[in-house]
Amino acid sequence: MQMTLEADYAVRIVYELASGGGRIDAGALAQASGVTVRFSLKILRKLVAAGLILSYKGAAGGYELAKAPGEISLCDIVEAIEGPIHIARCVKGDYQCTREQEGPCAFQCVFEKLSQNLRRELGGYTMDQFISKEEKV
């Protein structure tokens, strides 16, 4: 199991915005993060919709963080792109299990616990932590 390339690129884009500390245009973001402009724009739309970044139009337009880097976690970014983190389909609320039993099975309970742990772990890392580490290197 691995994170999609789109979520990986979203982390890179938010990192560039966090480390830049101001408004950056889509072209510069794409180049700095190693993502095509077209794919960057798709990702940026999702990050704007999730309230993680702000978009400005016009000659002085561009993108900037909507929150301080310390308020944006890896979980926020991944879920903005992928939706809620579930390691198995059966832990989603709308999934109909084909097993004949009442209530959640033992596997579903374990998968839900693992999903919660992953969300908690990713939520424990905020963008300011990565900026601090890069400056020390």
Summary of the structure (lengths in Angstrom):
residues: 137
radius of gyration: 17.6
end to end distance: 30.3
largest distance: 60.3
contacts: 372
relative contact order: 0.15
helix: 58%
strand: 8%
